Amino acid sequence: MSAIPAVLLHPLASTPTEHLRPKEAGHEGTGRACAPWLIARGRSLDVPRLDSVALHHSSFGSDAASARFATILVELGIANPSDWEACAGEPAKFLRRTLDRFVRSHGESEIDEAFELSVTLSTDPHEWCESEEEPDGSQIFLCVEASSCGFVNLAPALALCENEHPRLPTTFARMFLNSVGSHFRVYDDRDAEEHISILEDNYEPEADGEDRAALPDRNKILPPCMKRKPLGGKGLKAMLSRMAPKSRAARLLRATLELKRLSDRVKLPEIPEPVRELFCDCNPPVPVLLAIYQLGDAIEACFDDERQSMLELTPEPWPLIPLNGTDRESTRKAFDCLGGVLDTLVAARRVLNLVPRWEAIRVNEEKRS
């Protein structure tokens, strides 16, 4: 999350808009080309981007609205009053520093090494949804968006689990993917299945047999160990109680249970219907993670096909957390929610650390002070 956070002013306000600047980066050992707007180096997958599409452009309201919101953040203990003087009394800078501090306190450095994300605070839900009137702070949005897709090959972890019990691989994988997928988009076998169905539906009945043969084989999306029924909660806990506490499989499963616990605590607020309608013509969100079950499998093939068009239309921002910046309780709940989704990503990173041969992203830029 090296590019976070952004607090950007509304175009109608007197203070100039501040944009996040693309930074050069590359991949090491991935065998993939790197788009110049990626932030960190390492195991993440680039998504082709149209040159005309801005990486980020969001806004915040007038200085008066910013100051009122800043006061609420101080009263809630989210903002640090000492930052006010350091920001020379400029509300927008104060909000940016507050958001920066908040994200750092929720595991920014750990998240950075597994996911490519940005956090935005804005009075508009997206760059092309800007209000023509100067906002009063009663409608604010916190948004977390992926700028590229992290990557994990789960095959070594599945083998580790299968050595303990034949139903542990699917138990682990589903719990891990569902926990992260509750708040972020994860590209896995279910996305691949849907993509293959769309491709099949688009083929004419008389289509050339060679074209059809080139489609990914849906029968090879899942390895045999993933076709078993997952263990329930009680069965998993009983299994863990019989495993050596320091075994790699036990540590992996305990970390995944902790991820599930943190993920289950987060309840994303309802998006107002008028806001939801703004995204009806958007592409799905960029996935935070591509999870495959073996190198070169059908999931990876489907992702390679889909990623070519992921940014041809603006991706839907998700998770998008709406709040009323003039109301203390609404603001508190929204920041609790943001903290929860960030904590979920930290827990996901700790699971990834225990997946054999998973590689962290190597961040080569200095952290913000």
PENOR-V957879 format. One record per pair of residues at least 24 apart in sequence whose ideal C-beta (glycine too) atoms are under 6 Angstrom apart, sorted by the first residue. I is the first residue (numbers start at 1). J is the second residue. D is the distance in Angstrom with one decimal. If there is no record, write none. Layout:
BEGIN
i: {I/I}
j: {J/J}
d: {D/D}
END
This chain:
BEGIN
i: {1/1/1/1/2/2/2/2/3/3/4/4/4/5/5/5/5/6/6/7/7/7/7/7/7/8/8/9/9/9/10/10/10/10/10/12/13/15/20/20/22/38/39/40/40/41/41/42/42/43/43/44/44/44/44/45/45/45/46/47/47/47/47/47/48/49/57/58/58/59/59/59/60/61/61/61/62/63/65/65/65/66/66/66/67/68/69/69/70/72/72/73/76/78/106/106/106/107/110/110/111/112/113/113/114/114/114/115/115/116/116/117/117/118/119/125/126/129/137/137/138/138/140/140/141/141/142/142/142/143/143/144/145/146/146/149/149/150/150/151/152/152/152/153/154/154/155/155/156/156/157/158/160/160/161/162/164/165/167/167/169/170/170/170/171/171/171/172/174/175/175/176/176/177/179/179/179/180/182/183/183/183/184/185/185/186/186/187/187/187/188/189/189/189/192/192/192/192/195/195/216/216/216/217/220/221/223/251/252/255/255/255/256/258/259/259/259/262/262/262/263/265/266/266/268/279/282/282/282/283/283/285/285/285/286/286}
j: {108/111/112/117/39/40/112/365/39/118/103/118/119/99/100/103/119/56/120/60/92/95/96/99/121/58/59/59/60/92/59/60/61/123/135/134/62/92/55/56/55/148/116/361/363/362/364/361/362/151/359/116/148/150/361/149/151/290/148/148/286/307/310/311/308/311/127/120/122/122/123/124/123/123/135/137/134/91/135/136/137/91/92/95/91/137/137/325/94/328/331/98/332/335/339/342/343/346/346/349/345/363/360/361/150/349/352/150/288/147/148/144/146/145/144/275/317/278/325/326/324/326/323/325/320/322/321/334/338/317/320/319/317/286/288/287/290/288/289/290/291/352/358/292/291/293/293/294/356/357/355/225/248/249/249/225/249/239/228/231/225/226/228/230/230/231/236/256/230/256/260/256/351/291/259/260/263/348/263/319/341/344/288/285/287/287/289/287/290/303/291/221/222/299/221/298/299/302/302/306/298/301/302/298/298/298/293/354/354/350/351/354/351/347/347/348/351/343/344/347/344/340/340/341/319/316/313/314/316/313/315/315/316/318/310/315}
d: {5.3/5.0/5.1/4.6/4.3/5.6/5.6/6.0/4.9/4.7/5.6/4.9/4.2/4.0/5.5/5.5/4.2/5.7/4.7/5.7/5.9/4.5/4.0/5.8/4.7/4.7/5.2/6.0/5.3/5.4/4.0/5.9/5.3/6.0/5.8/4.8/4.8/5.8/5.9/4.6/5.8/5.3/5.8/4.6/4.7/5.0/5.6/3.2/4.7/4.9/4.5/5.2/4.7/5.2/5.9/4.4/5.5/5.9/5.5/6.0/5.9/5.0/4.7/5.7/5.8/4.8/3.8/4.7/3.5/5.4/5.8/5.2/5.5/5.0/3.7/5.3/5.4/5.2/6.0/5.5/3.7/3.3/5.6/6.0/4.6/5.7/5.0/4.2/5.3/5.6/5.4/5.7/5.4/5.5/5.1/3.9/5.9/3.6/5.0/4.9/4.8/5.4/4.2/5.0/5.7/4.2/5.6/5.0/5.2/4.9/4.2/5.8/5.7/5.6/5.4/5.3/5.7/5.4/4.0/5.5/5.3/5.0/5.2/4.2/5.9/5.6/4.2/5.8/5.1/4.5/5.1/5.6/5.5/4.2/4.6/4.9/5.1/6.0/4.5/5.1/5.4/5.9/5.6/5.4/5.8/5.7/5.8/4.7/3.7/5.4/4.5/5.6/5.7/5.0/5.5/5.2/4.9/5.9/5.0/5.2/4.1/5.0/5.2/4.9/4.2/4.5/5.9/5.8/5.2/5.2/5.5/5.1/5.8/5.9/4.8/4.7/4.0/5.0/5.1/5.3/4.8/5.9/4.4/4.5/4.6/5.8/5.0/4.1/4.7/5.4/4.7/4.8/5.7/5.6/5.4/5.5/4.4/4.0/4.3/5.9/3.8/4.6/5.7/6.0/5.4/4.7/5.1/5.6/4.4/5.2/4.7/5.7/5.4/5.7/4.0/5.7/5.5/5.3/5.2/5.0/4.9/6.0/3.6/5.7/5.5/4.6/5.9/5.2/4.2/4.4/4.9/5.2/5.2/4.2/5.9/5.1}
END
